[in-house]
Amino acid sequence: MEAHNPNQLAEQAKSAYQGGEFKKAADLFEAAASGFKAQDDAGSVAEMSNNQSVALLQSGDAEAALAATLNTDKVFEELGDTKRQAMALGNQAAALEALERVQEAEQGYQHSAELLKAVGEDELYATVMQSISAIQMRTGRQIEALASMQAGVDNAKKPSLWQRFLKRLLQIPMRLLNR
């Protein structure tokens, strides 16, 4: 890989990711993170590490994905960037889920969801709540799964067609449970 500035590497990584070249994207995000580290830009290092984690997870390497994103949430917390902190926690949870560490994954998703709700990131909150619901469903906690899914779709300010459908569908079991 020839030397480029970290911003160029990040752009190349995004292109590789969009082209489905996940391993290449992960390598480029890692190189960009190194470049930002040399510039003492902790926020950009953490962001590139999170992007690397997503690419690694897409390439099937959950262990490396988890390693790439560990502690990046703390960097964002120190920077006062709650949204990126929540996203980092979500990325960690996704890697933990892929590693079948579902209890830890659910805790990570819960923390992510709390932060996203606090900063008004409704769409991301809904997505994380769907992940929580999926874990709860897989672990035999159907009632909790319904409640989590309901919380996610209820929070959407501009629900998509799918979310509106899901919202109506979820009203049926909720009405039955409230009898």
N, C-alpha and C positions, 0 to 999 in steps of 0.2 A: 504494500500500500504506500503510495507516494505521499509525501508530506503535504498537508493542506491545513488551512486554518480550521478550528473546530466547527465554526458555522458551516463551512463548505462540507465537512465530513457529516454533519448532522443532516444537511440537505440530501447528500448522497444516500445516507442511511434511510431517510424517509422514502426516497424514490425506490430503493431496494425493497423496503418493506411493502410499499404499495404494489410492487411488481411480484410479490410473493416470494422474494429471496430473503427469507427470514434469518438464516444463519449469516449471510453477508451483511444484512442490516444490523444484526447484533454486533458483529465485529466492527462495523463502522460507528455504531453508537458508542462502543467501548473506546475506540480511538478518539472520538469527539470528547468523551468524558475526560480522557487523559489530557487532551489539549486544553480543556477548560480548567482542569486541575492545575496545569502549569501557569494559568492566568489567575489563579486563586479565586475562581468563580464557583463557590460551593453550590449555589442554586442550580447553575447549569450542569455541574457535575452530577448532582442528584437527579435532575431531569433526564439527562442522557442515560444514566444508570437505570432509571425506570423504563425508558424507551427500550433499552437493551433487554430488560427483563421481559417486556411484552413480546419482543421479537424471539427471545429464547423460548418462551412458553409456546409460541406459535410453531417453533421448529421442533417442539417435543422434548425440550430439555428443562424440565420443571425444577430440578435441583439447582442448575446454574441460574435459572430465572429468579429463584428465591435468593440466592447469594447476591445477585446483582442489585436487588432492591432493598435488601436488609439495611435498616437504619436510615434510609433516605427520608422516611417520614419525620425523623428527629431533625434533620437538616431543615426541612420545610417548616417545622414547628418553630425552630430557632429564628427563621427568617420571617415568621408571622404569616406564612402563606398557607392558610388553612385548607384551601381547595386542593393545592398540590399535595399537602400532607395527607388528606383524605384519599386522594388518588393513589398515592404511594402505599397506603394501608390496603387499599383495594387490590393493588398489584401483588402485594405480599400474600393476601388472602387467596387470590387466584392461583398463585404458585403452590401454596399450602394445600389447596383443594385438589390440584392436579397430583400432588404427592400423597393423596388420601389422608391427609391430616385434617379431617373435616371439623373437628371441634375447634382447633386453632384457627382454621379458615373462617368459620362462622364468627368467632370473636373478632377477627380482623375486619370482616365485612361489617359487623355491628358498629365497631368504632368508626369505620369509614362513613357509614350511613349517618351516624350522629353528627359528625363534622359537616358532612354535605348538607344535611338538613339545617344546621346552624347558620351556614353561609348562603342558604337559599338556592343551592344547586339542585333544583327539583328533578331534572332529567337524569343526572348522574345518580341522585338518591334513588330514583325509581329503578334504575339498572342494578344498583347494589342490592336493593330490597328483593329483586327478582333472583339474584344469586343466593341470598339468604334463604328465600323460599325454596329454591331448588335443593339446597342442602337439607333443609327441614323435611322436605318431601322424601328425599332419599333415606333419611334416618328415621322414617316412620312417624313423623310429627306433622300429620296432615293439617290439623287445626291451626297450629302455629304457622304452617306454610301458607295457608289461606289468609291468615291475618297479615303476614309479612307482605304477601303479594298485594293485598288490599291497601296496605299502607303506602306501598310504592305507587300504585296507580292513582290513589286518592290525592297524592301530593302533586301530580303533574298539573301545571297551570294551563298548558295547551296540549291536552292529550292527543296522541295520534289516533288514527282510526282503530288500530289494533288495541291501544290502551282503552279507548272508549268501549270497545267490544268486551275486553277483558273485565272492565269495571262492571258492566252489566251482568256478565257471566258470574262474577264473584258475588254479586248480590244474592243469587239464588241460595248457595249454601249458607251464607251469612243469615238470611231470613230464616232458614230452617233451624239454624243453631239458636236463634234468638226466640224461638217459640216456647 
